[in-house]
Amino acid sequence: MESLHKMDPIEKMEIVIKESWNIFKCKFMNERFNVTKEAPFQHHLANIIKSVGDLYCFSRTEMFLVDLETKIDNIKQKTKFVDITCYFYKDGKVTSKGAIELKFKKKSQGADDFARIDSYVDIEALEKCLDYGFNVAYFGMITDNSIYTRKSAERTTGEIFSMRNGYTAPVNTPISNPNCKGRSEVVVTLKYPHEFTWNSIDMHNYLLLPVHKHSLK
């Protein structure tokens, strides 16, 4: 109990996000939520994060806040709206900041090539958030389409922007597919290694990818 009381606020943020993800998964799997697209996914997860974060405020001077669609300027010379951001405060000052990007993709929606590329764009943006003062960043995805978790044919978007289980995206290497109409001009360059580790339960596949600097964690 003493170690919990003295926990570093960045470590607390990590715990809050991971515990909230696990709680959301349990509720989702038991159909507590009717989630069929990204907006309710974002809304319900944010509510859980707020509840869990409040539990980790141990003194009267601590506070935990959650925002949706936070505007972050100058992400590759553009404005980015991050799905969920969360903050621990103590004595009126921010002690840790977390950023989360989410994807919810059903097999019936198709367009998995776009989803892969957009996921890489989100991960790259989360790396930028770390450079801009955020301490913790995660990319989360839920899908009933196992195509994302498997190896794809060579030279396809599915292999160039691979998200297959156990895959580590290349670092400091421009990633693009000029042959993908609608995303042909998108180029992503990741600074840090990230390994895709999926958890498949019943009919859905779950990914919570920590976006850390320098090393895999």
C-alpha positions as CSV (number, residue, x, y, z in Angstrom):
1,M,0.0,0.0,0.0
2,E,2.9,2.4,0.8
3,S,4.4,1.9,-2.7
4,L,1.0,2.6,-4.3
5,H,0.7,5.8,-2.3
6,K,4.1,6.9,-3.6
7,M,3.6,5.8,-7.2
8,D,5.1,7.9,-9.9
9,P,2.3,9.8,-11.8
10,I,3.5,8.5,-15.2
11,E,3.4,4.9,-13.9
12,K,-0.1,5.6,-12.6
13,M,-1.1,6.8,-16.0
14,E,0.1,3.6,-17.6
15,I,-1.8,1.5,-15.1
16,V,-5.0,3.6,-15.5
17,I,-5.0,3.2,-19.3
18,K,-4.2,-0.6,-19.2
19,E,-6.8,-1.3,-16.5
20,S,-9.4,0.7,-18.3
21,W,-8.7,-1.2,-21.5
22,N,-9.2,-4.5,-19.8
23,I,-12.4,-3.3,-18.1
24,F,-13.8,-2.1,-21.5
25,K,-12.9,-5.4,-23.1
26,C,-14.8,-7.3,-20.4
27,K,-17.9,-5.1,-20.8
28,F,-17.7,-5.2,-24.6
29,M,-17.4,-9.0,-24.7
30,N,-20.4,-9.4,-22.3
31,E,-22.4,-6.9,-24.5
32,R,-22.7,-4.3,-21.8
33,F,-22.1,-1.7,-24.5
34,N,-23.7,-1.6,-28.0
35,V,-20.5,-0.6,-29.9
36,T,-20.7,-0.9,-33.7
37,K,-18.5,2.0,-34.7
38,E,-15.7,4.2,-33.4
39,A,-17.6,7.0,-31.7
40,P,-19.3,4.9,-28.9
41,F,-16.0,3.0,-28.5
42,Q,-14.3,6.3,-27.8
43,H,-17.1,7.5,-25.5
44,H,-17.4,4.4,-23.4
45,L,-13.6,3.9,-23.0
46,A,-13.2,7.6,-22.0
47,N,-15.8,7.2,-19.3
48,I,-14.0,4.1,-17.9
49,I,-10.7,5.9,-18.0
50,K,-12.2,8.8,-16.0
51,S,-13.6,6.5,-13.4
52,V,-10.4,4.5,-13.0
53,G,-8.2,7.6,-13.0
54,D,-10.3,9.1,-10.2
55,L,-9.6,6.0,-8.1
56,Y,-5.9,6.7,-8.4
57,C,-6.2,10.2,-7.0
58,F,-5.1,9.6,-3.4
59,S,-4.9,13.1,-1.9
60,R,-7.2,16.1,-1.8
61,T,-4.8,18.0,-4.1
62,E,-4.9,15.4,-6.9
63,M,-7.2,15.5,-9.8
64,F,-7.7,13.4,-13.0
65,L,-9.3,14.8,-16.2
66,V,-10.2,13.3,-19.6
67,D,-10.8,15.1,-22.9
68,L,-12.1,13.9,-26.2
69,E,-10.8,15.1,-29.6
70,T,-8.0,17.2,-28.3
71,K,-6.5,19.5,-30.9
72,I,-2.7,19.1,-31.3
73,D,-1.0,21.5,-33.7
74,N,1.9,20.9,-36.0
75,I,1.6,17.1,-36.4
76,K,3.6,17.0,-39.7
77,Q,2.5,20.6,-40.4
78,K,-1.1,19.7,-39.8
79,T,-3.7,19.8,-37.0
80,K,-4.5,16.5,-35.4
81,F,-7.4,15.7,-33.1
82,V,-6.4,13.0,-30.7
83,D,-9.3,10.7,-29.7
84,I,-8.7,10.7,-25.9
85,T,-6.3,12.6,-23.8
86,C,-6.0,12.3,-20.0
87,Y,-4.2,14.2,-17.3
88,F,-3.1,13.8,-13.7
89,Y,-2.9,17.0,-11.7
90,K,-1.4,17.7,-8.3
91,D,-1.5,21.1,-6.5
92,G,-2.9,22.6,-9.8
93,K,0.0,21.4,-12.0
94,V,0.0,18.6,-14.6
95,T,2.1,15.7,-13.4
96,S,1.4,13.3,-16.3
97,K,-0.3,13.3,-19.7
98,G,-1.7,10.4,-21.7
99,A,-2.8,10.3,-25.4
100,I,-4.9,7.5,-27.0
101,E,-5.9,6.9,-30.6
102,L,-8.6,4.3,-31.4
103,K,-9.8,2.2,-34.4
104,F,-13.0,0.1,-34.5
105,K,-13.3,-1.9,-37.8
106,K,-16.0,-4.3,-38.7
107,K,-15.5,-6.9,-41.5
108,S,-18.6,-5.5,-43.2
109,Q,-17.0,-2.1,-43.6
110,G,-14.2,-3.3,-45.8
111,A,-11.5,-0.8,-46.7
112,D,-8.9,-2.6,-44.6
113,D,-6.1,-1.1,-46.7
114,F,-7.2,2.4,-45.6
115,A,-7.6,1.2,-42.0
116,R,-4.0,-0.1,-41.9
117,I,-2.5,3.1,-43.3
118,D,-4.6,5.3,-41.1
119,S,-3.5,3.2,-38.1
120,Y,0.1,3.9,-39.0
121,V,-0.7,7.6,-39.3
122,D,-2.2,7.5,-35.8
123,I,0.8,5.7,-34.3
124,E,3.2,8.3,-36.0
125,A,1.0,11.1,-34.5
126,L,1.3,9.5,-31.0
127,E,5.0,9.5,-31.3
128,K,4.8,13.3,-32.0
129,C,2.6,13.7,-28.9
130,L,5.4,12.2,-26.9
131,D,7.8,14.8,-28.3
132,Y,5.3,17.5,-27.4
133,G,5.1,16.7,-23.7
134,F,2.8,13.7,-23.4
135,N,4.3,11.0,-21.2
136,V,2.2,8.0,-22.2
137,A,0.6,7.0,-25.5
138,Y,-1.4,4.0,-26.7
139,F,-3.0,2.9,-30.0
140,G,-6.1,0.7,-29.4
141,M,-8.0,-1.3,-32.0
142,I,-10.9,-3.7,-32.0
143,T,-12.0,-5.7,-35.1
144,D,-13.9,-8.8,-36.0
145,N,-11.7,-9.1,-39.2
146,S,-8.8,-11.4,-38.5
147,I,-7.1,-10.2,-41.8
148,Y,-5.3,-7.5,-39.8
149,T,-3.7,-10.1,-37.6
150,R,-2.3,-12.3,-40.4
151,K,0.5,-12.0,-42.9
152,S,-0.5,-10.5,-46.3
153,A,0.8,-11.1,-49.8
154,E,4.1,-9.4,-50.7
155,R,4.1,-5.8,-52.0
156,T,0.4,-5.3,-51.0
157,T,-0.7,-2.6,-48.6
158,G,-1.4,-5.3,-46.1
159,E,2.3,-6.2,-46.0
160,I,3.8,-2.8,-46.5
161,F,1.6,-1.4,-43.6
162,S,1.6,-4.8,-41.8
163,M,-0.2,-5.1,-38.5
164,R,0.1,-8.9,-38.2
165,N,0.6,-10.5,-34.9
166,G,4.2,-10.3,-33.7
167,Y,5.3,-7.8,-36.4
168,T,7.6,-4.9,-35.5
169,A,7.2,-1.9,-37.8
170,P,10.4,-0.6,-39.4
171,V,12.1,2.4,-37.8
172,N,13.4,5.5,-39.5
173,T,12.2,4.1,-42.9
174,P,9.6,5.9,-45.0
175,I,6.6,3.6,-45.4
176,S,4.2,4.2,-48.3
177,N,2.2,2.5,-51.1
178,P,1.8,4.8,-54.2
179,N,-0.5,2.1,-55.7
180,C,-3.1,2.5,-52.9
181,K,-5.7,4.8,-54.4
182,G,-7.0,7.3,-51.8
183,R,-3.9,7.0,-49.7
184,S,-1.2,7.0,-52.4
185,E,0.5,10.1,-51.0
186,V,0.6,9.1,-47.4
187,V,4.2,8.5,-46.1
188,V,4.8,7.4,-42.5
189,T,8.2,7.3,-40.8
190,L,8.2,5.8,-37.3
191,K,11.0,6.8,-34.9
192,Y,10.6,4.0,-32.4
193,P,10.0,0.2,-32.7
194,H,6.5,-1.0,-31.9
195,E,5.4,-4.6,-31.9
196,F,1.8,-5.5,-32.8
197,T,0.5,-8.1,-30.3
198,W,-3.1,-9.1,-30.8
199,N,-5.4,-10.8,-28.3
200,S,-8.2,-12.8,-30.0
201,I,-11.3,-13.7,-28.0
202,D,-14.4,-15.2,-29.5
203,M,-15.2,-13.3,-32.7
204,H,-13.1,-10.2,-32.0
205,N,-9.4,-9.2,-32.1
206,Y,-8.0,-6.7,-29.6
207,L,-4.8,-4.6,-29.9
208,L,-3.4,-2.2,-27.3
209,L,-0.2,-1.0,-28.7
210,P,2.1,1.0,-26.3
211,V,3.8,3.8,-28.1
212,H,7.0,4.2,-26.2
213,K,10.3,5.9,-27.0
214,H,13.4,4.0,-27.8
215,S,12.5,0.4,-26.8
216,L,9.7,-2.1,-26.8
217,K,7.8,-2.5,-23.6
